[in-house]
Each structure stands twice: as C-alpha cells, then as structure tokens.
Amino acid sequence: DQRNCLSREVREGLRAGWARFEADDSARIAILTGAGDKAFCAGGDLKEMVETGMKVPPRAMFPLPYDNLELSKPAIAAVHCHAVAGGWMIAQACDLCVASTNAKFAITEVKVGRGRPWAAPLIHMIGQRIFMEIVLTGKPIDAARAYEIGLVNRLTEPGRALDAAIELALEVLDGAPLSVKAARETVMLSTEMGRSAALAAARAAHEHAYNSEDAQEGPRAFAEKRKPQWQGR
C-alpha cells in the first residue's frame, strides 16, 4: 500500500536478506525486485522523515550493496513500474538491471528538498550532461530512455522483468564462479583507480581464478565438446 517505500521494516528486511545471501556459499547471484504491480520501490518513507525530524540520514540507514554492505557476489535489479528516489538508489546499487517497458526511473529529491549523495557513482554509468539533467530537474525517464543511456541492461515486456532477470542470472551462472568474481572485481576496481593501478589490481584479482581447478576444467571441457562442471575452486 506504500509502494514498497523504504520503511524501517523494509530496510531491516533488506539488510537481513543481503546478509543471508552473502553468507550462503550456494547462492552465487541475487535478484532484487519489488512486491506487487504498482512499483519497484517508491523511495524513502517521507512520513517517517517528517515524524522523526530527520535531517542528514545516517550512512547505514539504507542497506546498499557494495556501499555500506560488503557483498562479494553480483546482484541484479528487476524493475517493474516505478523506481523513484531511494528506489532508483537500490536499483543503481545492483550490478545489473533489467526493466519492463512500463518502468519509470526518477531521482526526485529536488522536489522535496532532500539530497541524493548516493547518486555520485552514476558518473561511471551514464554521461555527465544526462546525469546533471536527471538530478537537477527530478523529472522521470522511461525504461526505453534508461536503456538508451546505459542505466538498464535489458528491456522486457510488462510483467516479465523478474523472468528476464532470472534469464540473465542463468547466463552469469554459466561462467566459472571464480572467473565471475574476478570479473566483477575488475569492473569495480576500474571505476575507482587510474589505468595503471586498475590493471595491476585486476591482475591480482584474477590470480585465484587462473590457479583454480576450474581454469583447467574449462579448456578441457571445450576440447571435449561438453559443458564444464564448475567446482568454484
């Protein structure tokens, strides 16, 4: 009834869910989606902010993967309908994003006098002028525009966002676990370092994958024309 806004209950549920995912060695990828058919997430609970007189939100208030939550595995956002303000925030925090064609994205904080420091990593995802327009105007963009600017990986028909996210997850799961982990680390390192430092860090991140049993299984399976049996070691 509140369009999956980030109330205290939802925040605690998200925090617990991400913790379970990270602790479960059998879980290699996560998909985050919203309940119901009205919104992915309508953002922060503005009523709570008024009632508590909230000024600067504590950094740990909203559980964000790869920000105030340490996750070592990839996550996909499956967005249907509206992802607004904090809804955009949690979709952005995931590594990949699938959206239905009826989805809308907006960073609306300028409309209610709030802030959006969490949007800073967008500079590595979309163009500066586009980023500037989105945060200065607070106007929504549709799923097609989100795909065009690189915010969304794949578009799907309404009602199929979760199915499409599962399909994408299965494509990721086809890869060797250690190689996928190193590939994700390489992307994140590249957004935080200069070229030379990122190359050096990426070489270090891939050593475990190169030295694994899977690194021998992959070429062997290719030569034998069969599907590889990954062990994650």
N, C-alpha and C positions, 0 to 999 in steps of 0.2 A: 504493500500500500504506500510505501515511501520510495518506491522505485529503486530499491537496493542501495539507498544512501548509506554513507559510511558512519552509521551509528556506533556507539560503543559495542553493542552486541556483535555487529558485523565485523568491526575491527578485531575483536577478540577471536571471532571465528576464523578470520583470515590468518591471523597470527598463528593460531593453533594448527590450521591446515597446512601452512607453509612449513611449519616445524615438523609435522608428520611426514611431509613429502621429503624434506632434506634428510631425515633420519632413516627413511626406508630405502635400503640398498636395492630393493627390487623395483623401485619406482625411478624410472630414468628420465621422464619428462612429465610436466604438469600442464593442464589446460584450465584456465580461469574463465568462467562465464557467469552470466547473471541469471537469477531465477525469474520466471515469468516472461511475458512477451511485451512488456512496456519499456524496459530499459536494461541496458547492461549495468549501469550504475549512474545515479544522479548526482554523485559527488558527496561532499561533506554534509553533515547534519546541521543545517543553518539554525534550526530551533535550539539545538544543544549549544551552539556558539553564543546565541543570544542569552540563553538561560545561565550560562557559566561566565558570561562577560569575557569570553576568550579573546585574547589579543594574539600574540605570536604562538601558533600551535607548537607543542613540544616536538622535537625532531622524531621521537619514537611513536608519536601518536598514530600515524597511519603506517601499517606494515607494508613496506615496499621492497620487493625482491631486488637484490643487488644494490640496495641503498642502505637502509637500516636493518635489513635482513640479509644474512650471508647465505646465498644459495650457490651450489656448485653444479647445478643441473639446469637445463633450459626449460623455459615456460612459454606457453602460447596463450594469447588472449583471444577468445572467441566472442566478438562483439555483435550484438543484435540491438537494434533501436538506438537509444541514446547513451553515449559515454560523455558525460559532462563534468567539467572541473575535475574533482577527485576521481571521477570515472575515467576521464582521459588519463589522469595520473597513473592509475593502476594498470591500465591497458598499455601505456607507454613503458612501464617498468618491466613488462614481459619482453622476452627476446624477439618474439614473432607475434604477428597479429593477423587474424582472419576476420573479415567483417561481412555481414549481409548487406545487400544493396540498399536496404531501407535504414541503415545505421546513420547516425549523426554524431559528429565529434565537435566539442566546443570547450574552450578554456574561458570561462565566463566570469572570472574573478573581478575584472574591472567593473562589471555590472553591479556587484555587491560590496565593493570597497575592500575586497580581500586580496591576498597575494598568491603567487604561484612560483616560488623559488624552485620547486621540483621540476619545472619545465626546462631548466637550463640544459639538460642533455639533448633536448630537441635539436640543438645546433649541429649535432652529429648525425641527425636523421633527415632533416629537411633543410631547404635553403633559408638563408638569413632573412631575406625580404618576406618570404612566406611566413616564417616564424614570427617576425615582427607584426605583420598584419593580424595574425591569429590572436596574439596576446594583447595587442592594442585595441582591437575592436570588440573582442569577445563574441564575434559572430560565428555561428556553426558552419561547418563544412560537411558535405555529404560524403558517403562512402566512396563514390567514384573519385572525388577530389582527393580524399585521403589516400587512395591507391595511387593516384597520379603523382602526388608529391612524395611518395615513398613511406608514408606512415603505416600503411596497410600492405601486407604481403599478397593476400589473395581476397578476391571478392566472391560471394556466393549468393544464391537466391535466398530470399527471406525464409527463415525457418531452418536453414541448413548451416548456419555458422558453426555450431558445435560439430556437426558431421564433417565439415571441411577441415576444422581444426584437428579432428582425430585423424583424417587422411594425411594431413601434413605431419602430425606427430609420428605416424607409422613410417613415413618417409625418413624422418630423422632416426627412428629406431632401427632402420635397416643398416645404419652405419655402425662401425665398431665403437663401443662405448667410450673407450679412452681417446679415440680419434675425435669423436664428437665433443668430448670435454675440452680437449686441447684446442679445437677449432673455435669453440665459444670463447675460451680464454683469450685467444689471439685477437678476436674482434674487439673484446673489451679493452685489452691492452693497447690496441691501435688507436682507440679514442682518447687515451689518457697520456700517451707518450709521443715523442718525436719519432721520426722514421727509424733512425739507428737503434734507439733504445727499444722500440717496439719489436724490431727484428731480433734483437738479442734475447728479449724476454720470450718471444714466440718460439725461438729455437729451444729454449729451456723448457717451455711448457709442453713441447712435443716429444721430448726425450723419453718420457714414460711410455708413450704410445709406440714409438719406434722400437723400444726394447721389450715390448709385450709379446705374449704368445699369439695374440690376435694379429700382430704385424706379420707373423709367419703364416697364420691361417688364411688371411685374406688372399695373398698371392697364390697359395696352394689351391684354394677353392676356385679361384679364377682359372688356373691351369687345368684343373679337373672338371671345369664347367659345371659347378654345383654352387648352391647357396652357402655362404660361410656360416659357421657355427661360432658366434662370438661368445667369449668367456669373460670379457671385461678384465683380463689380466694378461 
